[in-house]
Amino acid sequence: METSEKKERTVIHLQMGNIHEYFGSIANIYEYHTMEELGITYGSLRNYGLSQDKPYQNSKCVIRKGVLKQKAGGRGRK
C-alpha cells in the first residue's frame, strides 16, 4: 500500500471591511464582485503578481493569496 501525498490548493482571501470571502482563483472573485467594488480590474490584479508574501491592498479591500492545506487522501485507491 503506497502513501499518498498531501494536497495543496491555492485559495484567494478577499477582505472588504469586516467581510471575509474565499475563492479558488482571481477570476472567481470577479464572478461575485465588480471592479468598482474592488477598486482594481482583473487584468491589473493578475499583473500585480499576487503571492503569499505580496498581498494587494487599497482603500476598498485586501486580497491575499494562500495555500489551503488538506489531509492526504487515499479514498478509492487500491
Stockholm file with secondary structure:
# STOCKHOLM 1.0

chainA/1-78         METSEKKERTVIHLQMGNIHEYFGSIANIYEYHTMEELGITYGSLRNYGLSQDKPYQNSKCVIRKGVLKQKAGGRGRK
#=GR chainA/1-78 SS CCCCCCCEEEEEEEEETTEEEEESSHHHHTTTSCHHHHTSCHHHHHHHTCBTTBCEECSSCEEEEEEEECCCCCTTCC
#=GC SS_cons        CCCCCCCEEEEEEEEETTEEEEESSHHHHTTTSCHHHHTSCHHHHHHHTCBTTBCEECSSCEEEEEEEECCCCCTTCC
//
